[in-house]
Amino acid sequence: MKQLLSFSLLLYFFVSHAIKAQDLQQPFRDCGLQGSFTLYDLKNNRWTYSDAADSKRASLPASTFKILNSLIALEEQTVANEHEVLRWDGQKHDIAAWNADTDMAQAFKNSTVWFYVRLAEKIGKDQYRAYLKRSGYGNGKLNKSLGADFWNYGDFAVSPKEQIEFLRKFHAEQLPFSKENIRKVKKMMVEEQIPEYTLRAKTGWTIYGGTDSGWWVGYVETKDNVYFFATRVHKERSTQNENFASYRKTITRNLLQQLGVLPLL
């Protein structure tokens, strides 16, 4: 009888988890995209995956790297502060917000590539390697990038799970940067702030090797817990999906609501 009961409980465990994993992939299918969602519940020390294998697969971080990149630039005093304005060089870009003078706070919000490339050229790859190693971020491979923009092109890579591990240290202010600079970047990351929770996050999108790869990473602070998330979606360049950019957030919010992290609308 005990063996039968144990088998029944074990069967329930695997079936319930299989159903849960399948449900967590449904928002991706609804949006016609492939990808994964990874969540870490700080209070309960619990990981949730839509695809555990994909959570460990590393790829280019795209503009999600602007979280760490901003910390490095501020620490190195490449800009005096997040409000120092750099002059636009007049080169036209498809994104209108990039065609203007800007400071770091706006460049972070608008994912202004030229702003961070200009800072990266001043910082240099040797200094980046040192910070990446000390921060425990990514694989440290910067040699195959096309110029300074190694977070969008090349063999530099980070996995969704590694993104979350970095964000946990960032939130706890346990990174090799001044607390003042960490708090400046935390402020720039605020996506939504209401009495019930604060959502801090950063998007990323790169086109490399014939594939569109999109990210949304961050964390939700509630009154008694913190939930860290990393969503990565991808599609072949030949596949049309005009909502690719917005679907990164659509999928994530759907799953955060499904898991009870965010309230249902």
N, C-alpha and C positions, 0 to 999 in steps of 0.2 A: 504493500500500500504506500509506504514511504517512497519507494522507488518510482511508483506511478505518479505520485504527487510532485516529486522532484523533476521528473521528466516533463510534466505538464507546466510547471513553472518555467523551466528552461525553454520550452517551446513557446510559451507566451512571451518571454523576454525577447527571443529572436524575431518572432512575428511582429510584435509591437514596434521594435526598433526598425525592422524592414519597412513597415508601413510609414513610420515617421520619416525615414530617409527618403522614401518615395514621395511623400507629401512635400518635403523640402525642395524637391526638384521640380515640382509642378509649376511654380512661378517662372522658372526658366523656360519650360516648354510653352507656357502661355505667351511668352514674349518672343518665341521662336529663336532662342539663343541657347548656347551651351555654356557651362560654367559651374561655379561652386560658391557656396556660402559657408563661412566658418564663424562660429561664435564662441566667445569665452565668457563665462559667468564668474566674476571675481569672488563674490561672497561664497558661492558653493563650490568653487574650484572645479567647474564643469565645462567640458568642451562639447559643442554640438556641431556636426558636419552634415552638409548635404551630400558631400563626396569626400570621404576621408583621404583617399589617395590623391585627389586633386589639391587638397589643402597643403600637401607637402611638395607639390610641383612648383619649381621656381620659374619666374619669367620676368621680363622687364617691368619695373615698377611704374614707369611713366610719371605723371605728375604727382602721384602719391609720394614720390621722393621729395617733393617740396617741403614736407614736414621736417625731415632731417636736413635737407638742403638749407632751409631758412635758419635752422639752429646753427649750422656750420658758418654760414655767412655772417650772422650776428656775432658769433663767438670770435670769428676772425676779424671782425670790424671791417669787413668788405664794404658794408654800408654802416653808417653811424647808428642807425636805428631803423625800425620798420616804416618810418615815414620819410626817409630820405628819398628824394625823387631823382630817377635817372632819365636822361633825355632820350626820346625816341629818335632813331637814326633816319627816319623817313621812309624806310623800306615798308612797302604795303603788305599787309597780311589779310587773310580771309576773315579773321575774327576782328571786328571793328574795335573792340576794347584794347587790342594790342597796338593800335595805330595812334599812340599818344604817349606823352611822358607819364611815368608811373612810379609809385613807390612799392615797397615789398608787400604791404597790406593788400593793395589792389592787385598786384601781380599774383599773389597767392590765390586770391578769390577768382581771378580771371584766367588762371593758369597761363600767364604770359611767358612764353618760352624764352624770348629774346632777353628778358630781364635776368632770368636765372642763368642763361648761357653766359651772359656778360660777367656775372659774379663768378661763375665756375672757371672762366678763363683766368681770373685773378687768383683764385684759390689754388688751382693746380691739382693734378691727379695724385701726386704724392701725399699732399695734405688730406685729400679725400680718403685715400686708402687708410691713413692713420685713424681718421674719425670713424670710418666704416668698421674697422676692426674693434675699436674701443666701444662702439655702440652696438656691436653684434648684429649688424644689418647687412644682409645680402651676401653674395659669394665673393665680393672683392675684385671681380674680373672687370677691368676697365680698358684693356688694351685694344679691343676690337671696335670701340665706339667711333663714330664718324665725327670727330671733333670733340668739343667739350661736353656735348649733350649725351653723356653715356647712359643716362636713365631712360632714354627713348630709343637708342640705337646701339646695338652691340651685344655683348655676352654677359653684361651685368644682370643679375637676376635675384629675386626674392620670392619666397612662397607666401601664400595667404597666412599660414600659421606663423611664419617668421614676422610678417607684418604685425600680427597681433602681439607677439612677444615683445617687439619693439614698442608698440603703443602702451603696453603694460608698464614698461620702464619709463616711458615718456610721462604717462599719467602720474606715476609715483615719484617723478622727478629724480630718477636714479640713473641719469645719463651724464656723460662728461661735459656738461654745459652749465652755465650759471642758472640759478633758479629764475632770475629775472628774464633771461632769454627764453627759457622754457615757457614761462607764463605769457610772454609776448606771443609766442607761436600758438599756445593754447587759445588765446583770445582770437587770433586770426582764423582758427579752425571752427569757431562757433557757427553752426549751420542753423540751429534752432534752439531757442531758450524760452521756456515757459516754467511756471512754478513746479510742475510735475517732473520735469527732466530737462537736461541740457544735452544736445547732440552736437558733437564735434567730429568733423570728418573732412576728407579730401578725395576728390575724384582723380582719375588718371585715364588717359587714352593714348595708345600708341599704335601706329601702323607699321608693322615690320615683318618681312618675310611673307608677304601676301595675306597677312591675318590682321584683323582689327582686334585689339585686346583692351578691354575697359575694366577699370577698378572703381570701387568705392570702399574706403576703409575709414574706421574711426571708432568712436565709443559713445555710449549713452550713459550719462550719470543720472541716477535717480536718487531719491532721498536716502536709500539704504543699500544701494548696490551700484556696480559699474559693469556694463556689458560691452565687450570689445568685439568688433566685427570686421570681416574682410570679404568682400564680394568681388569675384572676377568673372567677367563674361567675355566670350570671344566668338568671332565668326570669320568665315573666309571673305576676302575682299569682293569676290564675285557675287556674294549673297547680298541682296538688297534688304536693308532694314533701316528705314529712315528714323526710327525712334531709338536707335542703338544707344545714343548718349543718355537719354532720359531713362531708359530701361534699367541702367545700373542702380538708380535710386528706387525705381518702381519695384524691382525684385527685392531689394534689401528691405524696404519699408514693409512690404507684404510679409516677408519672413519674420521681421522683428515684431510685427503685430501678431502673426500666427503663434509665436513663441511667448507672447505676453510681455515683451520688453517695452513696446510702444502701445498705447491704447488704440483700440479700433476706432476708425473715423465714423 
